[in-house]
Amino acid sequence: MRIRLGYVAISLSLPQGSPNKTTTLFNLNKIENKVDQLSKLSRLARENLATQLRVLCYNVAHNIEMFRITSHLIPLATHPITRGWDYCEEFREELFAIGDIVKKHSLRISAHPDHFTILNSPVDSVVEAAIADLHYHDKLFDAMGLGAVAKLVLHVGGVYKDKPQSLRRFVAAFHQLPDGLRERIIIENDDKSYAAEEVLALCQEIKAPMVLDVHHHNCCNVGTGLFTLLPAIFATWGTTIPKIHFSSPKCGKNIRAHADYINIDEFVAFLAVAKECNQDFDVMIEAKQKDLALFALMKELQKIPKARIINEAAIEY
């Protein structure tokens, strides 16, 4: 089976490799003139987009075909202070250039809207804000010329003291989304509330792909092993290559926090389980050291007899 590795948002190998430049509403409000406020946001966004293009070029040079784009390319894009700002038109050329390199090199691109993007909240204003955030991501991917292959990773959300009702709210909100946006959404198990078994059942119901987060499964599960779950999880992707998330715990006292690097023993143990499916899949590395962690893992994989190195970011196992 062929396994590709990717990383999240920022390249630590590149000088100024973060496309996350932003500002706070507090600082922005120090600027009295609305035009000047938008001018500051525009400068930050233009710098982010230029950095993003440079990071993608770096990824291509190192055969990294998977990447998660930051949600902060356009600072404060969903806040009322930016209402009326057509950033997709203003940065049409920059967004097209990003989409062009993605399509030219068949990169697998995704985004992971922030933790406040909660579709199953019982509070209408929270759901409305979540939908606005999803539309923001959808607009960016559309402006890049990327179809439904560019995905948005979501958690189910909160439990709100009634998990069955909370799941029903998620299903209802999901079905109210426009078709194009709904096709972008993939759902991930989390580390506190919704175990892989529960998310799998949800994904099967609404016919959405499931992203298995192995670390989250180790933090939150109901006792079913990945050996049992993995074939059904992979099946939610249909003919598309499945994707998983992988990280290692920072320490025993803080198991939910992500470590700087990936523990090679944990990774190889998961490969042994996945080998039973004998299916290609992609791995998003969610380590604090970003691309450095990816390269460190690849270096460790060179020592594993069953792992055949394909390039700087892919193996056969």
Rosetta silent file (secondary structure, phi, psi, omega in degrees, C-alpha in Angstrom):
SEQUENCE: MRIRLGYVAISLSLPQGSPNKTTTLFNLNKIENKVDQLSKLSRLARENLATQLRVLCYNVAHNIEMFRITSHLIPLATHPITRGWDYCEEFREELFAIGDIVKKHSLRISAHPDHFTILNSPVDSVVEAAIADLHYHDKLFDAMGLGAVAKLVLHVGGVYKDKPQSLRRFVAAFHQLPDGLRERIIIENDDKSYAAEEVLALCQEIKAPMVLDVHHHNCCNVGTGLFTLLPAIFATWGTTIPKIHFSSPKCGKNIRAHADYINIDEFVAFLAVAKECNQDFDVMIEAKQKDLALFALMKELQKIPKARIINEAAIEY
SCORE:     score description
SCORE:     0.000 S_00000001
   1 L     0.000  146.143 -177.242    0.000    0.000    0.000 S_00000001
   2 E  -101.830  132.821 -176.466    1.143    3.525   -0.811 S_00000001
   3 E  -127.742  121.871  175.804    1.113    6.166    1.915 S_00000001
   4 E  -102.969  145.170  178.397    1.656    9.880    1.339 S_00000001
   5 E  -110.534  142.574  173.625    2.463   12.291    4.160 S_00000001
   6 E  -135.751  176.767 -179.765    1.390   15.907    4.489 S_00000001
   7 E  -141.327  179.781 -167.039    1.539   18.629    7.111 S_00000001
   8 E  -111.556  116.423  156.330   -0.457   21.568    8.418 S_00000001
   9 L    71.021  -47.882 -168.840   -0.419   25.237    7.428 S_00000001
  10 L  -126.858  133.915  171.208    3.129   26.417    8.169 S_00000001
  11 L   -95.071  120.650  177.574    6.542   25.438    6.845 S_00000001
  12 L   -86.796   -8.331  177.169    9.175   25.713    9.546 S_00000001
  13 L   -81.799  -25.934 -178.045   11.931   25.018    7.032 S_00000001
  14 L   -91.816  138.225  169.670   11.239   28.206    5.110 S_00000001
  15 L   -62.209  132.535 -178.210   12.126   31.658    6.407 S_00000001
  16 L    51.844   54.214 -177.319    8.812   33.416    7.041 S_00000001
  17 L   -94.671   19.326  179.860    6.924   30.256    6.096 S_00000001
  18 L  -107.009  119.215  174.714    3.697   31.164    7.899 S_00000001
  19 L   -91.292   32.344 -173.448    0.692   32.382    5.874 S_00000001
  20 L  -107.271   18.837 -177.831   -1.098   33.144    9.150 S_00000001
  21 L   -61.327  130.368 -178.575   -0.466   36.871    9.463 S_00000001
  22 L  -151.247 -174.385  175.493   -3.441   38.475   11.182 S_00000001
  23 L  -146.509  164.673  177.213   -4.498   41.149   13.634 S_00000001
  24 L   -92.668  157.271  176.250   -6.956   41.411   16.491 S_00000001
  25 H   -61.820  -35.376  179.042  -10.204   43.322   16.355 S_00000001
  26 H   -58.836  -48.401 -179.418   -8.924   45.377   19.280 S_00000001
  27 H   -69.132  -36.361 -179.492   -5.887   46.569   17.312 S_00000001
  28 H   -65.421  -36.023 -178.956   -7.887   47.083   14.140 S_00000001
  29 L   -71.552  -10.517  172.872  -10.353   49.320   15.971 S_00000001
  30 L   -70.435  -19.048  176.525   -7.484   51.623   16.903 S_00000001
  31 L   -90.270  116.755 -171.978   -7.634   52.680   13.250 S_00000001
  32 L   -74.423  -35.697 -173.531  -10.548   55.090   13.015 S_00000001
  33 L   -83.952  127.213 -179.395  -11.025   55.146    9.252 S_00000001
  34 H   -58.944  -41.622  179.965  -12.886   52.150    7.757 S_00000001
  35 H   -61.606  -41.054  179.896  -10.899   52.401    4.507 S_00000001
  36 H   -69.674  -33.954  175.586   -7.634   52.290    6.437 S_00000001
  37 H   -60.346  -50.269 -179.965   -8.856   49.305    8.439 S_00000001
  38 H   -65.277  -32.314  177.559   -9.550   47.344    5.257 S_00000001
  39 H   -63.112  -40.050  177.493   -6.252   48.517    3.810 S_00000001
  40 H   -64.951  -45.579  178.610   -4.411   46.937    6.735 S_00000001
  41 H   -62.258  -38.114  179.299   -6.320   43.670    6.329 S_00000001
  42 H   -63.152  -42.038  178.565   -5.651   43.750    2.604 S_00000001
  43 H   -63.051  -43.129  178.751   -1.885   44.091    3.162 S_00000001
  44 H   -64.023  -43.906 -179.261   -1.896   41.165    5.567 S_00000001
  45 H   -63.599  -41.537  179.898   -3.960   39.009    3.217 S_00000001
  46 H   -63.258  -39.453  177.312   -1.714   39.787    0.255 S_00000001
  47 H   -66.110  -42.317  177.936    1.342   38.801    2.281 S_00000001
  48 H   -59.435  -45.269 -177.283   -0.384   35.577    3.407 S_00000001
  49 H   -65.997  -38.012  177.085   -1.298   34.624   -0.142 S_00000001
  50 H   -65.347  -41.782  177.509    2.232   35.247   -1.385 S_00000001
  51 H   -64.374  -41.165 -179.943    3.608   33.116    1.450 S_00000001
  52 H   -60.610  -42.044  178.219    1.068   30.393    0.726 S_00000001
  53 H   -63.128  -41.078 -179.971    2.157   30.213   -2.901 S_00000001
  54 H   -65.495  -39.705  178.327    5.798   30.017   -1.829 S_00000001
  55 H   -64.193  -41.918  179.060    5.029   27.214    0.644 S_00000001
  56 H   -64.945  -38.072  175.971    3.212   25.224   -2.035 S_00000001
  57 H   -63.163  -40.486  175.785    6.169   25.629   -4.407 S_00000001
  58 H   -61.410  -43.807  179.182    8.419   24.372   -1.620 S_00000001
  59 H   -60.568  -44.584  179.366    6.105   21.389   -1.102 S_00000001
  60 H   -59.765  -42.402 -179.373    6.204   20.529   -4.790 S_00000001
  61 H   -62.879  -25.349 -178.136   10.017   20.670   -4.739 S_00000001
  62 L  -109.770   17.560  175.447   10.015   18.161   -1.869 S_00000001
  63 L    60.819   27.724  176.569    7.289   15.856   -3.255 S_00000001
  64 L   -91.189  107.728 -171.835    4.828   16.784   -0.497 S_00000001
  65 L   -98.727   -2.185  178.828    1.484   16.283   -2.192 S_00000001
  66 E  -121.589  136.917 -179.439   -0.773   16.850    0.842 S_00000001
  67 E  -157.312  140.209  174.414   -1.236   20.137    2.636 S_00000001
  68 E  -102.396  118.398  179.594   -3.763   21.795    4.921 S_00000001
  69 E   -76.536  138.642  178.164   -4.284   25.446    4.094 S_00000001
  70 L   -61.921  150.066  175.425   -4.671   27.799    7.047 S_00000001
  71 L   -80.959   -2.150 -172.359   -8.106   29.213    7.775 S_00000001
  72 L  -110.480   24.545  177.206   -6.515   32.637    8.286 S_00000001
  73 L   -56.478  -43.437  178.788   -5.423   33.499    4.755 S_00000001
  74 L  -109.506  103.252 -174.611   -7.868   36.401    4.788 S_00000001
  75 L   -61.341  135.531  175.314   -7.777   37.968    8.281 S_00000001
  76 L    55.663   30.081 -173.972  -11.155   38.580    9.961 S_00000001
  77 L   -61.330  -30.195 -176.829  -12.921   37.622    6.735 S_00000001
  78 L   -99.530    3.386 -179.899  -16.138   36.549    8.472 S_00000001
  79 L   -82.053  145.296  179.745  -16.306   39.413   10.966 S_00000001
  80 H   -55.501  -23.044 -178.718  -18.918   42.132   10.379 S_00000001
  81 H   -64.799  -21.711  179.898  -16.127   44.700   10.214 S_00000001
  82 H  -102.178   10.066 -178.722  -15.192   43.325    6.773 S_00000001
  83 L   -56.321  131.109 -179.631  -18.752   43.222    5.429 S_00000001
  84 L    93.799   -8.619  179.406  -18.751   44.281    1.778 S_00000001
  85 L   -82.032  112.490  179.938  -15.083   43.455    1.224 S_00000001
  86 L   -90.581   75.739 -176.137  -14.872   41.335   -1.933 S_00000001
  87 H   -66.984  -28.795  178.670  -11.530   39.758   -1.144 S_00000001
  88 H   -66.226  -36.069  176.686  -11.995   37.035   -3.741 S_00000001
  89 H   -74.887  -42.910 -178.923  -12.178   39.673   -6.473 S_00000001
  90 H   -60.438  -38.069 -176.768   -9.369   41.785   -5.003 S_00000001
  91 L  -110.334   32.568 -176.486   -7.047   38.772   -4.857 S_00000001
  92 H   -56.303  -45.173 -177.598   -8.374   36.974   -7.904 S_00000001
  93 H   -67.499  -41.902 -179.631   -4.922   36.579   -9.488 S_00000001
  94 H   -65.301  -42.822  179.385   -3.255   35.437   -6.272 S_00000001
  95 H   -67.597  -38.496  177.508   -5.958   32.876   -5.534 S_00000001
  96 H   -63.153  -39.475 -179.323   -5.901   31.634   -9.113 S_00000001
  97 H   -64.133  -38.988  176.690   -2.112   31.186   -8.902 S_00000001
  98 H   -64.004  -47.404  178.487   -2.499   29.061   -5.756 S_00000001
  99 H   -62.830  -33.640 -178.418   -5.186   26.951   -7.400 S_00000001
 100 H   -64.579  -43.681 -179.742   -3.083   26.633  -10.535 S_00000001
 101 H   -70.545  -33.686  176.361   -0.130   25.056   -8.740 S_00000001
 102 H   -61.473  -47.449 -177.810   -2.496   22.765   -6.819 S_00000001
 103 H   -71.588  -40.803 -177.816   -4.090   21.518  -10.041 S_00000001
 104 H   -60.285  -36.515 -175.496   -0.863   21.390  -12.041 S_00000001
 105 L  -109.261   11.729  176.768    0.793   19.111   -9.477 S_00000001
 106 L    51.642   46.228  178.217   -2.346   17.253   -8.321 S_00000001
 107 L   -76.564  147.971  177.019   -1.886   18.365   -4.722 S_00000001
 108 E   -98.930  109.920 -172.444   -4.401   17.245   -2.120 S_00000001
 109 E  -112.792  141.148  175.976   -5.570   20.377   -0.339 S_00000001
 110 E  -145.042  174.542  170.787   -7.862   20.765    2.651 S_00000001
 111 E  -141.916  158.377 -178.990   -8.724   23.217    5.405 S_00000001
 112 L  -129.181   90.232  179.145   -9.876   22.701    8.979 S_00000001
 113 L   -49.819  151.393 -171.238  -12.263   25.462   10.109 S_00000001
 114 L   -64.115  169.530 -174.150  -11.672   26.580   13.673 S_00000001
 115 L   -63.116  -19.913  179.989  -13.147   24.993   16.790 S_00000001
 116 L   -82.267   -2.290  178.879  -15.930   27.593   16.934 S_00000001
 117 L   -84.226   87.983 -170.340  -17.375   26.293   13.650 S_00000001
 118 L  -119.764  109.055 -178.473  -20.086   24.210   15.320 S_00000001
 119 L   -78.712  -20.671 -173.084  -23.033   23.020   13.248 S_00000001
 120 L  -102.614   16.159  178.539  -24.813   21.220   16.071 S_00000001
 121 L   -66.022  143.971  174.046  -25.068   24.071   18.561 S_00000001
 122 L   -77.321   -4.708 -179.348  -28.551   24.663   20.053 S_00000001
 123 L   -97.659  118.018 -174.655  -27.850   28.414   19.699 S_00000001
 124 H   -57.352  -40.946 -177.260  -28.952   29.718   16.306 S_00000001
 125 H   -64.647  -31.824  177.683  -26.361   32.502   16.176 S_00000001
 126 H   -68.603  -43.180  178.185  -23.536   29.983   16.696 S_00000001
 127 H   -64.627  -41.425  178.610  -24.804   27.838   13.824 S_00000001
 128 H   -61.240  -41.935  177.804  -25.184   30.910   11.614 S_00000001
 129 H   -65.381  -38.327  178.115  -21.585   31.906   12.369 S_00000001
 130 H   -63.197  -44.133  179.837  -20.431   28.353   11.600 S_00000001
 131 H   -64.959  -38.998  177.071  -22.197   28.374    8.251 S_00000001
 132 H   -61.689  -39.482  179.293  -20.678   31.779    7.442 S_00000001
 133 H   -67.104  -39.636  176.928  -17.233   30.362    8.200 S_00000001
 134 H   -63.886  -40.719  178.107  -17.855   27.361    5.953 S_00000001
 135 H   -63.816  -36.780  176.600  -18.980   29.667    3.149 S_00000001
 136 H   -58.379  -49.562  178.914  -15.755   31.673    3.567 S_00000001
 137 H   -62.769  -42.168 -179.805  -13.638   28.552    3.028 S_00000001
 138 H   -61.290  -42.504  178.263  -15.855   27.438    0.162 S_00000001
 139 H   -61.673  -41.948  179.274  -15.488   30.834   -1.548 S_00000001
 140 H   -63.184  -45.971  179.570  -11.696   30.673   -1.290 S_00000001
 141 H   -64.765  -38.394  176.204  -11.550   27.194   -2.793 S_00000001
 142 H   -62.315  -43.437 -179.882  -13.929   28.262   -5.555 S_00000001
 143 H   -65.641  -26.002  175.351  -11.767   31.308   -6.277 S_00000001
 144 L   -79.974   -7.845 -177.889   -8.778   28.967   -6.515 S_00000001
 145 L    77.740   24.240 -177.267  -10.686   26.951   -9.070 S_00000001
 146 L  -102.306  126.546  179.935  -10.737   23.876   -6.823 S_00000001
 147 L   -79.198 -156.900 -173.879  -13.757   21.620   -6.896 S_00000001
 148 L   -67.527   -8.083  176.662  -15.097   19.301   -4.224 S_00000001
 149 L   -67.794  -22.740  173.893  -11.749   17.480   -4.008 S_00000001
 150 L   -83.590  113.386 -168.677  -10.634   20.366   -1.737 S_00000001
 151 E  -103.288  159.958  174.959  -12.181   19.332    1.561 S_00000001
 152 E  -119.056  120.912 -178.408  -13.199   20.976    4.817 S_00000001
 153 E   -88.041  127.778  177.956  -12.604   18.986    8.007 S_00000001
 154 E  -126.310  147.694  163.835  -15.252   19.337   10.707 S_00000001
 155 E   -90.466  161.706  179.052  -15.819   17.907   14.153 S_00000001
 156 L   -64.783  -42.495  179.772  -19.365   16.990   15.126 S_00000001
 157 L   123.066 -146.916 -177.025  -19.377   19.605   17.884 S_00000001
 158 L   -88.874  168.611  177.519  -20.687   19.599   21.430 S_00000001
 159 L   -93.806  -37.052  176.919  -22.778   17.078   23.345 S_00000001
 160 L    53.411   38.642  175.224  -24.943   19.661   25.197 S_00000001
 161 L    64.835    8.585  178.986  -26.078   17.017   27.724 S_00000001
 162 L  -155.197   86.859 -173.840  -27.995   15.131   25.014 S_00000001
 163 H   -63.269  -44.815  178.630  -25.791   13.389   22.472 S_00000001
 164 H   -57.842  -42.509  179.236  -28.594   11.844   20.338 S_00000001
 165 H   -68.050  -37.553  178.803  -30.297   15.226   19.981 S_00000001
 166 H   -65.272  -38.021  175.754  -26.970   16.912   19.254 S_00000001
 167 H   -65.969  -39.213  178.821  -26.292   14.396   16.486 S_00000001
 168 H   -65.085  -37.065  177.298  -29.751   15.040   15.033 S_00000001
 169 H   -64.699  -39.080  177.997  -29.042   18.784   14.993 S_00000001
 170 H   -61.326  -47.214 -179.431  -25.808   18.148   13.113 S_00000001
 171 H   -59.644  -44.079 -179.011  -27.614   16.048   10.506 S_00000001
 172 H   -63.321  -45.750 -179.863  -30.310   18.695   10.070 S_00000001
 173 H   -65.932  -39.916  179.625  -27.789   21.534    9.682 S_00000001
 174 H   -59.834  -44.286 -177.395  -25.639   19.468    7.325 S_00000001
 175 H   -72.321  -15.477  177.598  -28.571   18.777    5.002 S_00000001
 176 H   -85.265  -10.923  179.481  -29.450   22.471    4.883 S_00000001
 177 L   -71.911  150.708  174.797  -26.061   23.379    3.397 S_00000001
 178 L   -59.114  151.222 -175.400  -25.808   23.986   -0.363 S_00000001
 179 H   -53.971  -47.959 -176.054  -24.849   20.891   -2.344 S_00000001
 180 H   -61.555  -39.268  178.641  -21.419   22.190   -3.355 S_00000001
 181 H   -71.571  -42.164  179.952  -20.473   23.076    0.203 S_00000001
 182 H   -59.798  -35.681 -178.923  -21.858   19.844    1.619 S_00000001
 183 L   -69.540  -16.582  178.983  -19.691   17.866   -0.818 S_00000001
 184 L   -82.877  -19.965 -167.164  -16.570   19.475    0.628 S_00000001
 185 E   -82.314  131.312  170.809  -17.205   18.371    4.217 S_00000001
 186 E  -126.106  148.170 -167.980  -15.418   15.443    5.813 S_00000001
 187 E  -119.190  136.661 -173.749  -15.924   14.621    9.492 S_00000001
 188 E  -115.709  140.801  170.389  -13.345   13.754   12.123 S_00000001
 189 L   -68.774  150.464 -178.273  -13.625   11.997   15.462 S_00000001
 190 L  -114.081 -179.862 -171.461  -12.539   14.146   18.398 S_00000001
 191 L   -97.680    4.616 -177.931  -10.644   13.563   21.630 S_00000001
 192 L  -133.310  -40.407 -164.749  -13.429   14.206   24.157 S_00000001
 193 L  -114.224  -47.855 -172.696  -16.987   13.819   22.886 S_00000001
 194 L  -118.201  107.547 -178.142  -17.515   11.834   19.688 S_00000001
 195 L   -73.551  166.264 -177.660  -15.616    8.591   19.305 S_00000001
 196 H   -57.495  -38.868  179.932  -14.677    7.046   15.982 S_00000001
 197 H   -60.142  -41.929 -178.238  -17.557    4.554   16.201 S_00000001
 198 H   -70.691  -41.042  178.973  -20.080    7.380   16.575 S_00000001
 199 H   -68.617  -36.708  176.647  -18.614    9.499   13.802 S_00000001
 200 H   -60.032  -46.766  179.218  -18.488    6.479   11.519 S_00000001
 201 H   -61.866  -39.514  177.636  -22.207    5.844   12.045 S_00000001
 202 H   -63.332  -47.238 -179.439  -22.917    9.524   11.370 S_00000001
 203 H   -62.778  -38.369  176.793  -20.839    9.525    8.175 S_00000001
 204 H   -64.409  -36.554 -179.801  -22.575    6.389    6.959 S_00000001
 205 H   -68.613  -46.248 -174.845  -25.936    8.044    7.586 S_00000001
 206 H   -95.860    1.004  177.377  -25.209   11.312    5.776 S_00000001
 207 L    59.504   50.810  175.540  -22.873    9.736    3.202 S_00000001
 208 L  -120.010  146.960  177.261  -19.856   11.873    4.044 S_00000001
 209 L   -66.144  147.911  175.836  -16.232   10.681    4.253 S_00000001
 210 E  -108.401  131.576  172.777  -14.777   10.130    7.690 S_00000001
 211 E   -95.522  113.800  175.647  -11.300   11.291    8.671 S_00000001
 212 E   -78.628  122.534  169.428   -9.902    8.978   11.314 S_00000001
 213 E  -100.468  110.485 -173.962   -7.751   10.824   13.831 S_00000001
 214 H   -66.255  -41.644  178.483   -5.676    8.078   15.419 S_00000001
 215 H   -61.179  -45.483  178.444   -4.537   10.211   18.345 S_00000001
 216 H   -61.792  -38.532  178.915   -8.118   11.241   19.113 S_00000001
 217 H   -61.908  -37.399  178.678   -9.197    7.614   18.962 S_00000001
 218 H   -68.506  -26.513  179.063   -6.589    6.762   21.589 S_00000001
 219 H   -84.885  -33.823 -171.779   -7.998    9.551   23.791 S_00000001
 220 L  -141.833  107.938  177.542  -11.704    8.873   23.237 S_00000001
 221 L  -154.090  168.108 -179.827  -13.181    5.521   22.242 S_00000001
 222 L  -112.686   20.621  171.746  -15.776    3.029   23.386 S_00000001
 223 L   103.979   -9.142  178.940  -13.523    0.017   23.211 S_00000001
 224 L   -82.404  130.410 -177.358  -13.674   -0.978   19.563 S_00000001
 225 L   -77.424  157.224  178.836  -10.227   -1.456   18.056 S_00000001
 226 H   -64.337  -27.766  177.758   -9.047    0.180   14.850 S_00000001
 227 H   -56.673  -36.808  179.446   -8.575   -3.269   13.346 S_00000001
 228 H   -80.560  -38.527 -172.282  -12.375   -3.572   13.372 S_00000001
 229 H   -81.349  -33.365 -167.093  -13.217    0.026   12.454 S_00000001
 230 H   -58.878  -43.561  179.551  -10.709    0.851    9.747 S_00000001
 231 H   -58.236  -41.370 -179.973  -12.248   -1.030    6.774 S_00000001
 232 H   -70.281  -36.634  176.915  -15.614    0.671    7.308 S_00000001
 233 H   -63.604  -47.595  178.378  -13.966    4.069    7.815 S_00000001
 234 H   -60.877  -34.553 -177.859  -12.003    3.716    4.588 S_00000001
 235 H   -65.545  -23.665  179.368  -15.193    2.608    2.811 S_00000001
 236 L   -66.124  -15.220 -179.387  -16.837    5.998    3.523 S_00000001
 237 L   -86.606   -7.355 -179.704  -14.437    7.492    0.956 S_00000001
 238 L    62.497 -124.968 -178.936  -15.803    5.430   -1.915 S_00000001
 239 L   -89.424   -2.551  179.156  -13.328    5.527   -4.797 S_00000001
 240 L   -83.584  143.508  177.512  -11.312    8.402   -3.266 S_00000001
 241 L   -63.696  125.669 -179.563   -8.086    7.601   -1.420 S_00000001
 242 L   -65.235  158.517  176.381   -8.861    7.845    2.320 S_00000001
 243 E  -129.948  141.348  174.980   -7.095   10.319    4.557 S_00000001
 244 E  -126.020  166.138  171.561   -6.277   10.054    8.238 S_00000001
 245 E  -110.555  141.535  179.776   -4.761   12.368   10.847 S_00000001
 246 E  -139.154  131.818  172.303   -1.822   11.260   12.936 S_00000001
 247 L  -150.463  166.805  176.593   -0.062   12.817   15.918 S_00000001
 248 L  -113.705  149.517  179.104    1.606   11.621   19.086 S_00000001
 249 E   -68.677  145.101 -178.800    0.728   12.751   22.624 S_00000001
 250 E   -63.394  -43.504  178.410    2.974   15.387   24.141 S_00000001
 251 E  -165.078  169.491 -177.763    3.305   13.469   27.404 S_00000001
 252 L   -63.890  -31.488 -179.859    1.486   11.033   29.647 S_00000001
 253 L   -79.365  -20.152 -177.499    0.057   13.816   31.806 S_00000001
 254 E  -131.918   66.391 -170.060   -1.211   15.755   28.796 S_00000001
 255 E   -66.464  -26.504 -177.586   -2.273   13.025   26.408 S_00000001
 256 E   -77.117  -25.478 -178.872   -4.517   15.261   24.292 S_00000001
 257 E   -71.673  146.992 -178.623   -1.763   17.754   23.427 S_00000001
 258 E   -86.412  138.238  177.195    0.247   17.122   20.271 S_00000001
 259 L   -77.344  168.064  177.748    3.944   16.367   20.489 S_00000001
 260 L   -67.042  -36.134 -175.245    6.576   18.117   18.412 S_00000001
 261 L  -130.403  175.486  179.365    7.302   14.965   16.420 S_00000001
 262 L   -96.241  132.991  175.309    5.746   11.600   15.594 S_00000001
 263 L   -74.467  116.727 -173.214    6.574    8.548   17.665 S_00000001
 264 H   -63.663  -36.373 -179.418    7.854    6.036   15.113 S_00000001
 265 H   -64.356  -41.274  178.079    6.738    2.991   17.145 S_00000001
 266 H   -64.522  -40.274 -178.290    3.163    4.307   17.298 S_00000001
 267 H   -67.107  -45.034  179.540    3.181    5.040   13.583 S_00000001
 268 H   -65.436  -35.747  176.770    4.514    1.624   12.597 S_00000001
 269 H   -62.121  -39.472  177.212    1.958   -0.038   14.887 S_00000001
 270 H   -68.014  -39.117  178.417   -0.800    1.773   13.006 S_00000001
 271 H   -58.797  -36.887  179.752    0.710    0.752    9.647 S_00000001
 272 H   -64.269  -38.088  176.576    0.500   -2.876   10.765 S_00000001
 273 H   -68.452  -45.990 -177.992   -3.227   -2.450   11.418 S_00000001
 274 H   -65.288  -28.248 -178.950   -3.788   -0.591    8.155 S_00000001
 275 L   -60.070  -27.231  178.614   -1.905   -3.257    6.225 S_00000001
 276 L   -65.024  -28.222  175.232   -4.824   -5.602    6.819 S_00000001
 277 L   -80.137  -27.462  179.244   -6.910   -3.297    4.591 S_00000001
 278 L    49.892   49.856 -177.791   -4.051   -3.196    2.064 S_00000001
 279 L  -130.130  139.166  174.955   -5.352    0.077    0.654 S_00000001
 280 L   -58.934  143.945  173.034   -3.529    3.277   -0.261 S_00000001
 281 E  -155.553  163.760 -179.581   -4.187    6.150    2.117 S_00000001
 282 E  -111.163  151.066 -177.252   -2.847    9.593    2.995 S_00000001
 283 E  -126.164  119.095  172.026   -1.653   10.811    6.385 S_00000001
 284 E   -89.544  114.335  179.378   -1.901   14.382    7.614 S_00000001
 285 E   -78.913  120.653 -179.377    0.852   14.848   10.193 S_00000001
 286 L  -110.819   51.098  178.005   -0.449   17.040   13.028 S_00000001
 287 L   -97.076  153.665 -175.859    2.805   17.508   14.916 S_00000001
 288 L   -64.284  -26.613 -177.864    3.941   20.849   16.287 S_00000001
 289 L   -91.299   14.318  166.586    7.095   20.814   14.178 S_00000001
 290 H    51.158 -123.942 -177.243    5.090   20.715   10.923 S_00000001
 291 H   -67.148  -28.296  176.234    7.231   19.807    7.895 S_00000001
 292 H   -62.922  -37.765  177.218   10.245   19.172   10.120 S_00000001
 293 H   -67.523  -37.823  177.614    8.246   16.430   11.832 S_00000001
 294 H   -60.504  -49.210 -178.606    7.302   14.969    8.447 S_00000001
 295 H   -66.204  -35.841  177.416   10.946   14.772    7.368 S_00000001
 296 H   -64.625  -40.196  177.696   11.991   13.358   10.744 S_00000001
 297 H   -64.811  -43.168  178.256    9.361   10.625   10.412 S_00000001
 298 H   -60.263  -37.860  178.170   10.531    9.801    6.896 S_00000001
 299 H   -63.261  -41.094  177.734   14.093    9.486    8.218 S_00000001
 300 H   -67.447  -36.581 -179.261   12.893    7.009   10.856 S_00000001
 301 H   -66.315  -24.332  176.578   10.885    5.076    8.259 S_00000001
 302 L   -62.127  -21.654 -178.509   14.084    4.499    6.281 S_00000001
 303 L   -89.584   -7.152 -176.770   15.134    2.171    9.119 S_00000001
 304 L   -90.798  118.105 -174.699   11.951    0.065    8.912 S_00000001
 305 L   -57.196  -35.918 -176.879   12.531   -3.008    6.711 S_00000001
 306 L   -77.913  -12.346 -176.931    8.930   -3.207    5.470 S_00000001
 307 L   -93.755  120.949  175.135    8.872    0.453    4.430 S_00000001
 308 E  -103.152  121.201 -177.059   10.077    1.241    0.907 S_00000001
 309 E   -75.389  124.914  177.090   10.849    4.922    0.442 S_00000001
 310 E   -91.123  -48.932  177.049    9.268    6.373   -2.700 S_00000001
 311 E  -157.482 -160.781 -175.064   10.334    9.986   -2.247 S_00000001
 312 L   -68.727  -13.087 -175.132   10.708   12.589    0.507 S_00000001
 313 L  -143.029   25.962  179.862    7.076   12.284    1.586 S_00000001
 314 E  -153.516  145.961  177.859    5.747    8.866    0.509 S_00000001
 315 E  -135.439  165.182  162.666    6.370    5.207    1.221 S_00000001
 316 E  -112.887  144.338 -176.959    5.114    1.791    0.262 S_00000001
 317 L  -137.401    0.000    0.000    4.483   -0.636    3.086 S_00000001
